[in-house]
Amino acid sequence: MFIPCAVGYGQLIIIVLVVILLFGGKKIPEVMRGLGNGVHEFKDALNGGERKDDNNPKKEE
């Protein structure tokens, strides 16, 4: 079975529409924020360091 590697614009539009139908317009930003946090944590784990988040500064005591 042949599985094409390239995704065209039409297929991207269909994927976006399906995601909007599944999650709804209000839930998508929350899902993307969680995905972004997961990617940052994964990168930090690979680098062995901690992420410095400018939006949520932690108070050091």
PQR file with spaces between the fields and no chain letter, atoms N, CA, C, O and H, PARSE charges and radii, in Angstrom:
ATOM       1  N    MET     1       0.842   -1.175    0.000 -0.4000 1.5000
ATOM       2  CA   MET     1       0.000    0.000    0.000 -0.0000 2.0000
ATOM       3  C    MET     1       0.886    1.236    0.000  0.5500 1.7000
ATOM       4  O    MET     1       1.833    1.317    0.782 -0.5500 1.4000
ATOM       5  N    PHE     2       0.595    2.183   -0.851 -0.4000 1.5000
ATOM       6  CA   PHE     2       1.381    3.407   -0.978 -0.0000 2.0000
ATOM       7  C    PHE     2       0.756    4.513   -0.154  0.5500 1.7000
ATOM       8  O    PHE     2      -0.431    4.809   -0.293 -0.5500 1.4000
ATOM       9  H    PHE     2      -0.175    2.117   -1.486  0.4000 1.0000
ATOM      10  N    ILE     3       1.561    5.124    0.708 -0.4000 1.5000
ATOM      11  CA   ILE     3       1.104    6.243    1.527 -0.0000 2.0000
ATOM      12  C    ILE     3       1.901    7.463    1.106  0.5500 1.7000
ATOM      13  O    ILE     3       3.114    7.507    1.311 -0.5500 1.4000
ATOM      14  H    ILE     3       2.525    4.883    0.821  0.4000 1.0000
ATOM      15  N    PRO     4       1.237    8.462    0.515 -0.5600 1.5000
ATOM      16  CA   PRO     4       1.977    9.655    0.075  0.2800 2.0000
ATOM      17  C    PRO     4       2.483   10.462    1.271  0.5500 1.7000
ATOM      18  O    PRO     4       1.827   10.542    2.309 -0.5500 1.4000
ATOM      19  N    CYS     5       3.662   11.054    1.101 -0.4000 1.5000
ATOM      20  CA   CYS     5       4.287   11.812    2.186 -0.0000 2.0000
ATOM      21  C    CYS     5       3.860   13.269    2.176  0.5500 1.7000
ATOM      22  O    CYS     5       3.805   13.902    3.230 -0.5500 1.4000
ATOM      23  H    CYS     5       4.196   10.988    0.258  0.4000 1.0000
ATOM      24  N    ALA     6       3.561   13.806    1.018 -0.4000 1.5000
ATOM      25  CA   ALA     6       3.226   15.220    0.905 -0.0000 2.0000
ATOM      26  C    ALA     6       1.747   15.440    1.211  0.5500 1.7000
ATOM      27  O    ALA     6       0.887   14.654    0.813 -0.5500 1.4000
ATOM      28  H    ALA     6       3.605   13.292    0.162  0.4000 1.0000
ATOM      29  N    VAL     7       1.478   16.526    1.926 -0.4000 1.5000
ATOM      30  CA   VAL     7       0.107   16.905    2.243 -0.0000 2.0000
ATOM      31  C    VAL     7      -0.184   18.191    1.481  0.5500 1.7000
ATOM      32  O    VAL     7       0.545   19.175    1.607 -0.5500 1.4000
ATOM      33  H    VAL     7       2.177   17.164    2.250  0.4000 1.0000
ATOM      34  N    GLY     8      -1.247   18.179    0.696 -0.4000 1.5000
ATOM      35  CA   GLY     8      -1.604   19.343   -0.099 -0.0000 2.0000
ATOM      36  C    GLY     8      -2.486   20.311    0.667  0.5500 1.7000
ATOM      37  O    GLY     8      -2.909   20.041    1.791 -0.5500 1.4000
ATOM      38  H    GLY     8      -1.839   17.380    0.594  0.4000 1.0000
ATOM      39  N    TYR     9      -2.755   21.453    0.029 -0.4000 1.5000
ATOM      40  CA   TYR     9      -3.580   22.477    0.670 -0.0000 2.0000
ATOM      41  C    TYR     9      -5.004   21.985    0.925  0.5500 1.7000
ATOM      42  O    TYR     9      -5.584   22.279    1.970 -0.5500 1.4000
ATOM      43  H    TYR     9      -2.411   21.672   -0.884  0.4000 1.0000
ATOM      44  N    GLY    10      -5.550   21.260    0.004 -0.4000 1.5000
ATOM      45  CA   GLY    10      -6.907   20.737    0.183 -0.0000 2.0000
ATOM      46  C    GLY    10      -7.006   19.813    1.378  0.5500 1.7000
ATOM      47  O    GLY    10      -7.977   19.862    2.133 -0.5500 1.4000
ATOM      48  H    GLY    10      -5.078   21.021   -0.844  0.4000 1.0000
ATOM      49  N    GLN    11      -6.002   18.971    1.549 -0.4000 1.5000
ATOM      50  CA   GLN    11      -6.003   18.048    2.679 -0.0000 2.0000
ATOM      51  C    GLN    11      -5.830   18.796    3.994  0.5500 1.7000
ATOM      52  O    GLN    11      -6.437   18.429    5.000 -0.5500 1.4000
ATOM      53  H    GLN    11      -5.213   18.931    0.935  0.4000 1.0000
ATOM      54  N    LEU    12      -5.001   19.851    3.996 -0.4000 1.5000
ATOM      55  CA   LEU    12      -4.840   20.657    5.212 -0.0000 2.0000
ATOM      56  C    LEU    12      -6.147   21.333    5.600  0.5500 1.7000
ATOM      57  O    LEU    12      -6.485   21.400    6.782 -0.5500 1.4000
ATOM      58  H    LEU    12      -4.508   20.150    3.179  0.4000 1.0000
ATOM      59  N    ILE    13      -6.883   21.835    4.614 -0.4000 1.5000
ATOM      60  CA   ILE    13      -8.165   22.488    4.891 -0.0000 2.0000
ATOM      61  C    ILE    13      -9.135   21.490    5.503  0.5500 1.7000
ATOM      62  O    ILE    13      -9.848   21.820    6.451 -0.5500 1.4000
ATOM      63  H    ILE    13      -6.608   21.781    3.654  0.4000 1.0000
ATOM      64  N    ILE    14      -9.169   20.280    4.973 -0.4000 1.5000
ATOM      65  CA   ILE    14     -10.061   19.250    5.507 -0.0000 2.0000
ATOM      66  C    ILE    14      -9.673   18.902    6.938  0.5500 1.7000
ATOM      67  O    ILE    14     -10.544   18.739    7.793 -0.5500 1.4000
ATOM      68  H    ILE    14      -8.590   20.012    4.203  0.4000 1.0000
ATOM      69  N    ILE    15      -8.376   18.787    7.207 -0.4000 1.5000
ATOM      70  CA   ILE    15      -7.913   18.472    8.563 -0.0000 2.0000
ATOM      71  C    ILE    15      -8.308   19.578    9.530  0.5500 1.7000
ATOM      72  O    ILE    15      -8.775   19.296   10.634 -0.5500 1.4000
ATOM      73  H    ILE    15      -7.669   18.919    6.513  0.4000 1.0000
ATOM      74  N    VAL    16      -8.127   20.833    9.130 -0.4000 1.5000
ATOM      75  CA   VAL    16      -8.488   21.965    9.986 -0.0000 2.0000
ATOM      76  C    VAL    16      -9.986   21.971   10.263  0.5500 1.7000
ATOM      77  O    VAL    16     -10.401   22.206   11.398 -0.5500 1.4000
ATOM      78  H    VAL    16      -7.748   21.062    8.233  0.4000 1.0000
ATOM      79  N    LEU    17     -10.793   21.719    9.258 -0.4000 1.5000
ATOM      80  CA   LEU    17     -12.240   21.683    9.460 -0.0000 2.0000
ATOM      81  C    LEU    17     -12.658   20.564   10.416  0.5500 1.7000
ATOM      82  O    LEU    17     -13.538   20.758   11.253 -0.5500 1.4000
ATOM      83  H    LEU    17     -10.456   21.528    8.336  0.4000 1.0000
ATOM      84  N    VAL    18     -12.037   19.413   10.293 -0.4000 1.5000
ATOM      85  CA   VAL    18     -12.353   18.296   11.182 -0.0000 2.0000
ATOM      86  C    VAL    18     -11.967   18.636   12.622  0.5500 1.7000
ATOM      87  O    VAL    18     -12.706   18.326   13.556 -0.5500 1.4000
ATOM      88  H    VAL    18     -11.321   19.255    9.613  0.4000 1.0000
ATOM      89  N    VAL    19     -10.803   19.278   12.801 -0.4000 1.5000
ATOM      90  CA   VAL    19     -10.371   19.663   14.153 -0.0000 2.0000
ATOM      91  C    VAL    19     -11.342   20.669   14.754  0.5500 1.7000
ATOM      92  O    VAL    19     -11.687   20.573   15.932 -0.5500 1.4000
ATOM      93  H    VAL    19     -10.202   19.530   12.042  0.4000 1.0000
ATOM      94  N    ILE    20     -11.788   21.639   13.948 -0.4000 1.5000
ATOM      95  CA   ILE    20     -12.745   22.628   14.439 -0.0000 2.0000
ATOM      96  C    ILE    20     -14.066   21.962   14.822  0.5500 1.7000
ATOM      97  O    ILE    20     -14.669   22.315   15.835 -0.5500 1.4000
ATOM      98  H    ILE    20     -11.508   21.717   12.991  0.4000 1.0000
ATOM      99  N    LEU    21     -14.510   21.011   14.022 -0.4000 1.5000
ATOM     100  CA   LEU    21     -15.751   20.310   14.339 -0.0000 2.0000
ATOM     101  C    LEU    21     -15.621   19.473   15.606  0.5500 1.7000
ATOM     102  O    LEU    21     -16.562   19.398   16.396 -0.5500 1.4000
ATOM     103  H    LEU    21     -14.020   20.725   13.199  0.4000 1.0000
ATOM     104  N    LEU    22     -14.462   18.842   15.808 -0.4000 1.5000
ATOM     105  CA   LEU    22     -14.274   17.988   16.973 -0.0000 2.0000
ATOM     106  C    LEU    22     -14.136   18.785   18.263  0.5500 1.7000
ATOM     107  O    LEU    22     -14.754   18.444   19.272 -0.5500 1.4000
ATOM     108  H    LEU    22     -13.698   18.902   15.166  0.4000 1.0000
ATOM     109  N    PHE    23     -13.335   19.840   18.241 -0.4000 1.5000
ATOM     110  CA   PHE    23     -13.023   20.557   19.471 -0.0000 2.0000
ATOM     111  C    PHE    23     -13.835   21.826   19.659  0.5500 1.7000
ATOM     112  O    PHE    23     -14.039   22.254   20.794 -0.5500 1.4000
ATOM     113  H    PHE    23     -12.833   20.118   17.422  0.4000 1.0000
ATOM     114  N    GLY    24     -14.294   22.429   18.601 -0.4000 1.5000
ATOM     115  CA   GLY    24     -15.011   23.690   18.710 -0.0000 2.0000
ATOM     116  C    GLY    24     -14.047   24.861   18.753  0.5500 1.7000
ATOM     117  O    GLY    24     -12.877   24.691   19.096 -0.5500 1.4000
ATOM     118  H    GLY    24     -14.128   22.081   17.679  0.4000 1.0000
ATOM     119  N    GLY    25     -14.521   26.029   18.412 -0.4000 1.5000
ATOM     120  CA   GLY    25     -13.677   27.212   18.321 -0.0000 2.0000
ATOM     121  C    GLY    25     -13.109   27.679   19.644  0.5500 1.7000
ATOM     122  O    GLY    25     -12.028   28.267   19.680 -0.5500 1.4000
ATOM     123  H    GLY    25     -15.471   26.166   18.133  0.4000 1.0000
ATOM     124  N    LYS    26     -13.821   27.429   20.732 -0.4000 1.5000
ATOM     125  CA   LYS    26     -13.370   27.906   22.043 -0.0000 2.0000
ATOM     126  C    LYS    26     -12.297   27.000   22.646  0.5500 1.7000
ATOM     127  O    LYS    26     -11.463   27.459   23.427 -0.5500 1.4000
ATOM     128  H    LYS    26     -14.700   26.952   20.703  0.4000 1.0000
ATOM     129  N    LYS    27     -12.316   25.746   22.296 -0.4000 1.5000
ATOM     130  CA   LYS    27     -11.397   24.778   22.904 -0.0000 2.0000
ATOM     131  C    LYS    27     -10.045   24.728   22.197  0.5500 1.7000
ATOM     132  O    LYS    27      -9.060   24.306   22.803 -0.5500 1.4000
ATOM     133  H    LYS    27     -12.994   25.373   21.663  0.4000 1.0000
ATOM     134  N    ILE    28      -9.970   25.145   20.937 -0.4000 1.5000
ATOM     135  CA   ILE    28      -8.738   25.030   20.155 -0.0000 2.0000
ATOM     136  C    ILE    28      -7.575   25.806   20.774  0.5500 1.7000
ATOM     137  O    ILE    28      -6.478   25.252   20.842 -0.5500 1.4000
ATOM     138  H    ILE    28     -10.770   25.487   20.445  0.4000 1.0000
ATOM     139  N    PRO    29      -7.743   27.068   21.236 -0.5600 1.5000
ATOM     140  CA   PRO    29      -6.597   27.755   21.847  0.2800 2.0000
ATOM     141  C    PRO    29      -6.044   27.024   23.078  0.5500 1.7000
ATOM     142  O    PRO    29      -4.835   27.020   23.307 -0.5500 1.4000
ATOM     143  N    GLU    30      -6.917   26.418   23.856 -0.4000 1.5000
ATOM     144  CA   GLU    30      -6.463   25.667   25.025 -0.0000 2.0000
ATOM     145  C    GLU    30      -5.658   24.444   24.603  0.5500 1.7000
ATOM     146  O    GLU    30      -4.639   24.122   25.215 -0.5500 1.4000
ATOM     147  H    GLU    30      -7.899   26.421   23.670  0.4000 1.0000
ATOM     148  N    VAL    31      -6.118   23.762   23.552 -0.4000 1.5000
ATOM     149  CA   VAL    31      -5.417   22.583   23.059 -0.0000 2.0000
ATOM     150  C    VAL    31      -4.049   22.984   22.513  0.5500 1.7000
ATOM     151  O    VAL    31      -3.058   22.304   22.780 -0.5500 1.4000
ATOM     152  H    VAL    31      -6.945   24.024   23.054  0.4000 1.0000
ATOM     153  N    MET    32      -3.980   24.071   21.757 -0.4000 1.5000
ATOM     154  CA   MET    32      -2.713   24.528   21.186 -0.0000 2.0000
ATOM     155  C    MET    32      -1.747   24.981   22.285  0.5500 1.7000
ATOM     156  O    MET    32      -0.544   24.739   22.189 -0.5500 1.4000
ATOM     157  H    MET    32      -4.785   24.623   21.540  0.4000 1.0000
ATOM     158  N    ARG    33      -2.261   25.631   23.315 -0.4000 1.5000
ATOM     159  CA   ARG    33      -1.421   26.074   24.430 -0.0000 2.0000
ATOM     160  C    ARG    33      -0.816   24.860   25.141  0.5500 1.7000
ATOM     161  O    ARG    33       0.369   24.852   25.474 -0.5500 1.4000
ATOM     162  H    ARG    33      -3.239   25.828   23.393  0.4000 1.0000
ATOM     163  N    GLY    34      -1.631   23.853   25.365 -0.4000 1.5000
ATOM     164  CA   GLY    34      -1.141   22.633   25.992 -0.0000 2.0000
ATOM     165  C    GLY    34      -0.115   21.920   25.125  0.5500 1.7000
ATOM     166  O    GLY    34       0.871   21.384   25.631 -0.5500 1.4000
ATOM     167  H    GLY    34      -2.594   23.859   25.095  0.4000 1.0000
ATOM     168  N    LEU    35      -0.347   21.915   23.821 -0.4000 1.5000
ATOM     169  CA   LEU    35       0.599   21.299   22.893 -0.0000 2.0000
ATOM     170  C    LEU    35       1.923   22.055   22.912  0.5500 1.7000
ATOM     171  O    LEU    35       2.989   21.440   22.899 -0.5500 1.4000
ATOM     172  H    LEU    35      -1.148   22.351   23.410  0.4000 1.0000
ATOM     173  N    GLY    36       1.860   23.379   22.942 -0.4000 1.5000
ATOM     174  CA   GLY    36       3.074   24.188   22.992 -0.0000 2.0000
ATOM     175  C    GLY    36       3.860   23.946   24.267  0.5500 1.7000
ATOM     176  O    GLY    36       5.086   23.842   24.235 -0.5500 1.4000
ATOM     177  H    GLY    36       0.994   23.878   22.953  0.4000 1.0000
ATOM     178  N    ASN    37       3.158   23.855   25.388 -0.4000 1.5000
ATOM     179  CA   ASN    37       3.829   23.567   26.660 -0.0000 2.0000
ATOM     180  C    ASN    37       4.482   22.193   26.632  0.5500 1.7000
ATOM     181  O    ASN    37       5.579   22.012   27.160 -0.5500 1.4000
ATOM     182  H    ASN    37       2.162   23.939   25.413  0.4000 1.0000
ATOM     183  N    GLY    38       3.817   21.238   26.024 -0.4000 1.5000
ATOM     184  CA   GLY    38       4.393   19.901   25.910 -0.0000 2.0000
ATOM     185  C    GLY    38       5.651   19.888   25.062  0.5500 1.7000
ATOM     186  O    GLY    38       6.612   19.193   25.390 -0.5500 1.4000
ATOM     187  H    GLY    38       2.926   21.385   25.595  0.4000 1.0000
ATOM     188  N    VAL    39       5.657   20.653   23.970 -0.4000 1.5000
ATOM     189  CA   VAL    39       6.835   20.728   23.107 -0.0000 2.0000
ATOM     190  C    VAL    39       7.993   21.380   23.860  0.5500 1.7000
ATOM     191  O    VAL    39       9.132   20.921   23.770 -0.5500 1.4000
ATOM     192  H    VAL    39       4.876   21.218   23.704  0.4000 1.0000
ATOM     193  N    HIS    40       7.699   22.454   24.605 -0.4000 1.5000
ATOM     194  CA   HIS    40       8.746   23.114   25.393 -0.0000 2.0000
ATOM     195  C    HIS    40       9.331   22.171   26.442  0.5500 1.7000
ATOM     196  O    HIS    40      10.547   22.125   26.625 -0.5500 1.4000
ATOM     197  H    HIS    40       6.774   22.826   24.678  0.4000 1.0000
ATOM     198  N    GLU    41       8.483   21.430   27.120 -0.4000 1.5000
ATOM     199  CA   GLU    41       8.958   20.493   28.130 -0.0000 2.0000
ATOM     200  C    GLU    41       9.802   19.392   27.501  0.5500 1.7000
ATOM     201  O    GLU    41      10.800   18.964   28.081 -0.5500 1.4000
ATOM     202  H    GLU    41       7.495   21.468   26.970  0.4000 1.0000
ATOM     203  N    PHE    42       9.406   18.933   26.322 -0.4000 1.5000
ATOM     204  CA   PHE    42      10.164   17.897   25.628 -0.0000 2.0000
ATOM     205  C    PHE    42      11.544   18.417   25.242  0.5500 1.7000
ATOM     206  O    PHE    42      12.542   17.718   25.419 -0.5500 1.4000
ATOM     207  H    PHE    42       8.595   19.280   25.851  0.4000 1.0000
ATOM     208  N    LYS    43      11.608   19.633   24.719 -0.4000 1.5000
ATOM     209  CA   LYS    43      12.897   20.225   24.354 -0.0000 2.0000
ATOM     210  C    LYS    43      13.777   20.418   25.578  0.5500 1.7000
ATOM     211  O    LYS    43      14.981   20.169   25.527 -0.5500 1.4000
ATOM     212  H    LYS    43      10.797   20.200   24.575  0.4000 1.0000
ATOM     213  N    ASP    44      13.176   20.862   26.680 -0.4000 1.5000
ATOM     214  CA   ASP    44      13.934   21.041   27.904 -0.0000 2.0000
ATOM     215  C    ASP    44      14.477   19.709   28.417  0.5500 1.7000
ATOM     216  O    ASP    44      15.601   19.644   28.916 -0.5500 1.4000
ATOM     217  H    ASP    44      12.198   21.065   26.722  0.4000 1.0000
ATOM     218  N    ALA    45      13.687   18.660   28.295 -0.4000 1.5000
ATOM     219  CA   ALA    45      14.145   17.346   28.737 -0.0000 2.0000
ATOM     220  C    ALA    45      15.308   16.863   27.882  0.5500 1.7000
ATOM     221  O    ALA    45      16.223   16.214   28.390 -0.5500 1.4000
ATOM     222  H    ALA    45      12.774   18.713   27.890  0.4000 1.0000
ATOM     223  N    LEU    46      15.280   17.173   26.594 -0.4000 1.5000
ATOM     224  CA   LEU    46      16.385   16.788   25.724 -0.0000 2.0000
ATOM     225  C    LEU    46      17.652   17.563   26.070  0.5500 1.7000
ATOM     226  O    LEU    46      18.751   17.009   26.035 -0.5500 1.4000
ATOM     227  H    LEU    46      14.537   17.700   26.183  0.4000 1.0000
ATOM     228  N    ASN    47      17.497   18.847   26.404 -0.4000 1.5000
ATOM     229  CA   ASN    47      18.644   19.692   26.717 -0.0000 2.0000
ATOM     230  C    ASN    47      19.109   19.528   28.154  0.5500 1.7000
ATOM     231  O    ASN    47      20.242   19.886   28.477 -0.5500 1.4000
ATOM     232  H    ASN    47      16.604   19.296   26.432  0.4000 1.0000
ATOM     233  N    GLY    48      18.268   19.000   29.013 -0.4000 1.5000
ATOM     234  CA   GLY    48      18.636   18.795   30.402 -0.0000 2.0000
ATOM     235  C    GLY    48      18.527   20.043   31.254  0.5500 1.7000
ATOM     236  O    GLY    48      18.979   20.044   32.399 -0.5500 1.4000
ATOM     237  H    GLY    48      17.348   18.709   28.750  0.4000 1.0000
ATOM     238  N    GLY    49      17.939   21.105   30.726 -0.4000 1.5000
ATOM     239  CA   GLY    49      17.820   22.348   31.480 -0.0000 2.0000
ATOM     240  C    GLY    49      16.380   22.692   31.745  0.5500 1.7000
ATOM     241  O    GLY    49      15.463   22.001   31.302 -0.5500 1.4000
ATOM     242  H    GLY    49      17.572   21.104   29.796  0.4000 1.0000
ATOM     243  N    GLU    50      16.195   23.768   32.473 -0.4000 1.5000
ATOM     244  CA   GLU    50      14.843   24.234   32.748 -0.0000 2.0000
ATOM     245  C    GLU    50      14.496   25.379   31.828  0.5500 1.7000
ATOM     246  O    GLU    50      15.367   26.150   31.426 -0.5500 1.4000
ATOM     247  H    GLU    50      16.940   24.329   32.833  0.4000 1.0000
ATOM     248  N    ARG    51      13.237   25.489   31.497 -0.4000 1.5000
ATOM     249  CA   ARG    51      12.757   26.568   30.633 -0.0000 2.0000
ATOM     250  C    ARG    51      12.588   27.827   31.455  0.5500 1.7000
ATOM     251  O    ARG    51      12.053   27.796   32.564 -0.5500 1.4000
ATOM     252  H    ARG    51      12.529   24.863   31.823  0.4000 1.0000
ATOM     253  N    LYS    52      13.044   28.924   30.907 -0.4000 1.5000
ATOM     254  CA   LYS    52      12.824   30.216   31.547 -0.0000 2.0000
ATOM     255  C    LYS    52      11.630   30.861   30.870  0.5500 1.7000
ATOM     256  O    LYS    52      11.716   31.301   29.724 -0.5500 1.4000
ATOM     257  H    LYS    52      13.478   28.949   30.006  0.4000 1.0000
ATOM     258  N    ASP    53      10.526   30.912   31.579 -0.4000 1.5000
ATOM     259  CA   ASP    53       9.281   31.419   31.024 -0.0000 2.0000
ATOM     260  C    ASP    53       9.122   32.884   31.415  0.5500 1.7000
ATOM     261  O    ASP    53       8.958   33.200   32.594 -0.5500 1.4000
ATOM     262  H    ASP    53      10.456   30.554   32.510  0.4000 1.0000
ATOM     263  N    ASP    54       9.170   33.781   30.425 -0.4000 1.5000
ATOM     264  CA   ASP    54       9.057   35.209   30.683 -0.0000 2.0000
ATOM     265  C    ASP    54       7.643   35.608   31.080  0.5500 1.7000
ATOM     266  O    ASP    54       7.455   36.620   31.755 -0.5500 1.4000
ATOM     267  H    ASP    54       9.303   33.524   29.467  0.4000 1.0000
ATOM     268  N    ASN    55       6.650   34.833   30.674 -0.4000 1.5000
ATOM     269  CA   ASN    55       5.268   35.176   30.975 -0.0000 2.0000
ATOM     270  C    ASN    55       4.902   34.856   32.418  0.5500 1.7000
ATOM     271  O    ASN    55       4.061   35.539   33.003 -0.5500 1.4000
ATOM     272  H    ASN    55       6.802   34.011   30.126  0.4000 1.0000
ATOM     273  N    ASN    56       5.508   33.846   32.996 -0.4000 1.5000
ATOM     274  CA   ASN    56       5.219   33.435   34.370 -0.0000 2.0000
ATOM     275  C    ASN    56       6.510   33.366   35.172  0.5500 1.7000
ATOM     276  O    ASN    56       7.011   32.275   35.444 -0.5500 1.4000
ATOM     277  H    ASN    56       6.191   33.291   32.521  0.4000 1.0000
ATOM     278  N    PRO    57       7.051   34.514   35.551 -0.5600 1.5000
ATOM     279  CA   PRO    57       8.320   34.468   36.291  0.2800 2.0000
ATOM     280  C    PRO    57       8.116   33.884   37.684  0.5500 1.7000
ATOM     281  O    PRO    57       7.153   34.205   38.380 -0.5500 1.4000
ATOM     282  N    LYS    58       9.051   33.019   38.068 -0.4000 1.5000
ATOM     283  CA   LYS    58       8.992   32.411   39.395 -0.0000 2.0000
ATOM     284  C    LYS    58       9.856   33.231   40.331  0.5500 1.7000
ATOM     285  O    LYS    58      10.954   33.665   39.979 -0.5500 1.4000
ATOM     286  H    LYS    58       9.833   32.759   37.502  0.4000 1.0000
ATOM     287  N    LYS    59       9.334   33.434   41.532 -0.4000 1.5000
ATOM     288  CA   LYS    59      10.090   34.166   42.533 -0.0000 2.0000
ATOM     289  C    LYS    59      11.119   33.235   43.173  0.5500 1.7000
ATOM     290  O    LYS    59      10.786   32.169   43.693 -0.5500 1.4000
ATOM     291  H    LYS    59       8.442   33.082   41.817  0.4000 1.0000
ATOM     292  N    GLU    60      12.358   33.664   43.119 -0.4000 1.5000
ATOM     293  CA   GLU    60      13.398   32.864   43.744 -0.0000 2.0000
ATOM     294  C    GLU    60      13.630   33.397   45.146  0.5500 1.7000
ATOM     295  O    GLU    60      13.753   34.603   45.358 -0.5500 1.4000
ATOM     296  H    GLU    60      12.629   34.530   42.697  0.4000 1.0000
ATOM     297  N    GLU    61      13.689   32.474   46.101 -0.4000 1.5000
ATOM     298  CA   GLU    61      13.860   32.867   47.489 -0.0000 2.0000
ATOM     299  C    GLU    61      15.246   32.538   47.974  0.5500 1.7000
ATOM     300  O    GLU    61      15.573   32.801   49.131 -0.5500 1.4000
ATOM     301  H    GLU    61      13.589   31.494   45.928  0.4000 1.0000
